[in-house]
């Protein structure tokens, strides 16, 4: 990879991170990242179909709900 391509990828990653932070800081739950192909394969076989990238507020609420359910008789 040449220097210009690496710099472009770094810039795109920074923009994506900033977008995600803005989304989650404003109350969004996060995002789901999926492969372009319906069934994605890697060197070792099938790939995980999606990855959920949740924001800190969503995770905090999820943990609070879990703790409340544990304390309910």
MIFI-315167 format. One record per residue: residue number from 1; residue in three letters; chain; y, z, x of N, C-alpha, C in turn. Coordinates in steps of 0.05 Angstrom, whole numbers. Atoms other than C-alpha are relative to their C-alpha. Layout:
<nodes>
+-----+------+-----+--------+--------+--------+--------+--------+--------+--------+--------+--------+
: seq : type : mol :    n.Y :    n.Z :    n.X :   ca.Y :   ca.Z :   ca.X :    c.Y :    c.Z :    c.X :
+-----+------+-----+--------+--------+--------+--------+--------+--------+--------+--------+--------+
: NUM :  ALA :   A :      Y :      Z :      X :      Y :      Z :      X :      Y :      Z :      X :
...
+-----+------+-----+--------+--------+--------+--------+--------+--------+--------+--------+--------+
</nodes>
This chain:
<nodes>
+-----+------+-----+--------+--------+--------+--------+--------+--------+--------+--------+--------+
: seq : type : mol :    n.Y :    n.Z :    n.X :   ca.Y :   ca.Z :   ca.X :    c.Y :    c.Z :    c.X :
+-----+------+-----+--------+--------+--------+--------+--------+--------+--------+--------+--------+
:   1 :  UNK :   A :    -24 :      0 :     17 :      0 :      0 :      0 :     25 :      0 :     18 :
:   2 :  UNK :   A :    -24 :      1 :    -17 :     67 :    -19 :     29 :     20 :     21 :     -9 :
:   3 :  UNK :   A :    -19 :    -21 :      5 :    127 :     27 :     31 :     15 :     -3 :    -26 :
:   4 :  UNK :   A :    -15 :      5 :     25 :    164 :     -7 :    -27 :    -17 :      7 :    -25 :
:   5 :  UNK :   A :     18 :     -6 :     22 :    103 :      0 :    -73 :     -3 :     30 :     -2 :
:   6 :  UNK :   A :      2 :    -29 :      0 :     94 :     73 :    -53 :     25 :     13 :    -11 :
:   7 :  UNK :   A :    -25 :    -11 :     10 :    167 :     88 :    -67 :      3 :     -5 :    -30 :
:   8 :  UNK :   A :     -1 :      7 :     29 :    163 :     53 :   -135 :    -19 :     19 :    -16 :
:   9 :  UNK :   A :     19 :    -18 :     13 :    101 :     94 :   -153 :     10 :     29 :     -1 :
:  10 :  UNK :   A :    -12 :    -27 :      0 :    135 :    159 :   -132 :     21 :      3 :    -21 :
:  11 :  UNK :   A :    -22 :     -1 :     20 :    195 :    142 :   -175 :    -11 :      0 :    -28 :
:  12 :  UNK :   A :     12 :      1 :     26 :    151 :    125 :   -235 :    -13 :     27 :     -7 :
:  13 :  UNK :   A :     13 :    -26 :      5 :    112 :    190 :   -227 :     22 :     21 :     -6 :
:  14 :  UNK :   A :    -22 :    -19 :      5 :    177 :    230 :   -223 :     12 :     -4 :    -28 :
:  15 :  UNK :   A :    -10 :      6 :     27 :    202 :    196 :   -287 :    -19 :     10 :    -21 :
:  16 :  UNK :   A :     20 :     -9 :     20 :    137 :    211 :   -323 :     -1 :     31 :     -1 :
:  17 :  UNK :   A :      0 :    -29 :     -1 :    139 :    284 :   -301 :     24 :     11 :    -15 :
:  18 :  UNK :   A :    -25 :     -8 :     13 :    211 :    291 :   -324 :     -3 :     -4 :    -30 :
:  19 :  UNK :   A :      4 :      5 :     29 :    193 :    259 :   -392 :    -18 :     21 :    -12 :
:  20 :  UNK :   A :     18 :    -20 :     10 :    135 :    307 :   -401 :     13 :     28 :     -2 :
:  21 :  UNK :   A :    -14 :    -26 :      0 :    177 :    368 :   -383 :     21 :      1 :    -23 :
:  22 :  UNK :   A :    -19 :      1 :     22 :    232 :    346 :   -432 :    -14 :      2 :    -27 :
:  23 :  UNK :   A :     16 :     -1 :     24 :    180 :    335 :   -486 :    -10 :     28 :     -6 :
:  24 :  UNK :   A :     12 :    -27 :      5 :    146 :    403 :   -478 :     21 :     22 :     -2 :
:  25 :  UNK :   A :    -21 :    -20 :      1 :    210 :    442 :   -466 :     15 :     -1 :    -27 :
:  26 :  UNK :   A :    -13 :      3 :     26 :    237 :    416 :   -533 :    -19 :      7 :    -23 :
:  27 :  UNK :   A :     19 :     -8 :     21 :    175 :    442 :   -570 :    -23 :    -18 :     -4 :
:  28 :  UNK :   A :     23 :     18 :      2 :    127 :    383 :   -563 :    -25 :     13 :     11 :
:  29 :  UNK :   A :     25 :    -12 :     -9 :     54 :    401 :   -555 :     -9 :    -11 :     27 :
:  30 :  UNK :   A :      9 :     12 :    -24 :     43 :    354 :   -497 :     -8 :    -29 :     -5 :
:  31 :  UNK :   A :      8 :     28 :      4 :      6 :    288 :   -491 :    -30 :     -3 :      6 :
:  32 :  UNK :   A :     28 :      7 :     -6 :    -63 :    256 :   -487 :      1 :    -25 :     17 :
:  33 :  UNK :   A :      2 :     23 :    -17 :    -77 :    208 :   -430 :    -28 :    -13 :     -3 :
:  34 :  UNK :   A :     25 :     14 :      4 :   -130 :    155 :   -445 :     -2 :    -24 :     18 :
:  35 :  UNK :   A :      3 :     24 :    -16 :   -159 :     99 :   -403 :      6 :    -25 :    -17 :
:  36 :  UNK :   A :     -6 :     24 :     15 :   -139 :     28 :   -422 :    -25 :    -12 :    -13 :
:  37 :  UNK :   A :     25 :     11 :     11 :   -211 :      7 :   -433 :    -12 :     20 :    -20 :
:  38 :  UNK :   A :     12 :    -18 :     20 :   -248 :     35 :   -494 :    -21 :     17 :     12 :
:  39 :  UNK :   A :     20 :    -15 :    -15 :   -306 :     55 :   -450 :      5 :     -4 :     29 :
:  40 :  UNK :   A :     -7 :      2 :    -29 :   -284 :     69 :   -379 :    -23 :     10 :     17 :
:  41 :  UNK :   A :     21 :     -7 :    -19 :   -333 :     71 :   -322 :     12 :      3 :     28 :
:  42 :  UNK :   A :     -8 :     -4 :    -27 :   -324 :     98 :   -252 :    -24 :     -5 :     18 :
:  43 :  UNK :   A :     22 :      3 :    -19 :   -368 :     99 :   -189 :    -25 :     14 :     -8 :
:  44 :  UNK :   A :     23 :    -17 :      8 :   -412 :    153 :   -219 :     -8 :     -3 :    -29 :
:  45 :  UNK :   A :      8 :      4 :     28 :   -417 :    126 :   -290 :     24 :      2 :    -18 :
:  46 :  UNK :   A :    -22 :     -1 :     20 :   -376 :    140 :   -352 :     21 :     21 :      8 :
:  47 :  UNK :   A :    -22 :    -18 :     -6 :   -308 :    172 :   -345 :      7 :     16 :    -25 :
:  48 :  UNK :   A :     -9 :    -16 :     23 :   -279 :    227 :   -388 :     19 :    -17 :    -17 :
:  49 :  UNK :   A :    -16 :     18 :     17 :   -248 :    191 :   -448 :     30 :      6 :     -2 :
:  50 :  UNK :   A :    -28 :     -7 :      3 :   -182 :    229 :   -449 :      5 :     27 :     14 :
:  51 :  UNK :   A :     -8 :    -25 :    -12 :   -144 :    285 :   -416 :     24 :     10 :    -16 :
:  52 :  UNK :   A :    -22 :    -12 :     14 :    -99 :    332 :   -456 :     18 :     15 :     20 :
:  53 :  UNK :   A :    -20 :    -14 :    -17 :    -36 :    354 :   -419 :     18 :     16 :    -18 :
:  54 :  UNK :   A :    -15 :    -17 :     19 :    -10 :    412 :   -460 :     24 :     13 :     14 :
:  55 :  UNK :   A :    -24 :    -14 :    -10 :     58 :    445 :   -451 :     -5 :     30 :      0 :
:  56 :  UNK :   A :      4 :    -29 :     -2 :     66 :    519 :   -434 :      4 :     15 :    -26 :
:  57 :  UNK :   A :     -4 :    -13 :     26 :     92 :    538 :   -503 :    -24 :     -3 :    -18 :
:  58 :  UNK :   A :     24 :      5 :     16 :     32 :    507 :   -538 :    -23 :     18 :     10 :
:  59 :  UNK :   A :     21 :    -17 :    -11 :    -15 :    544 :   -491 :      5 :     30 :     -6 :
:  60 :  UNK :   A :     -7 :    -28 :      6 :     22 :    610 :   -502 :     -7 :      6 :    -29 :
:  61 :  UNK :   A :      6 :     -4 :     29 :     16 :    602 :   -578 :    -30 :      1 :     -4 :
:  62 :  UNK :   A :     29 :      0 :      3 :    -58 :    585 :   -571 :    -12 :     26 :      9 :
:  63 :  UNK :   A :     10 :    -26 :    -10 :    -71 :    647 :   -529 :      7 :     23 :    -19 :
:  64 :  UNK :   A :     -8 :    -21 :     18 :    -32 :    691 :   -578 :    -18 :     -1 :    -25 :
:  65 :  UNK :   A :     18 :      2 :     23 :    -74 :    664 :   -636 :    -28 :     10 :      6 :
:  66 :  UNK :   A :     27 :     -9 :     -9 :   -138 :    677 :   -597 :      0 :     30 :      2 :
:  67 :  UNK :   A :     -1 :    -30 :     -3 :   -116 :    749 :   -581 :      1 :     13 :    -28 :
:  68 :  UNK :   A :     -1 :    -11 :     27 :    -98 :    761 :   -654 :    -27 :      0 :    -14 :
:  69 :  UNK :   A :     26 :      2 :     14 :   -166 :    737 :   -678 :    -19 :     21 :     12 :
:  70 :  UNK :   A :     18 :    -19 :    -13 :   -200 :    784 :   -628 :      6 :     28 :    -10 :
:  71 :  UNK :   A :     -8 :    -27 :      9 :   -161 :    845 :   -655 :     -3 :      4 :    -30 :
:  72 :  UNK :   A :      3 :     -2 :     29 :   -175 :    830 :   -728 :    -29 :     10 :     -6 :
:  73 :  UNK :   A :     27 :    -11 :      6 :   -233 :    873 :   -756 :    -15 :    -18 :    -19 :
+-----+------+-----+--------+--------+--------+--------+--------+--------+--------+--------+--------+
</nodes>
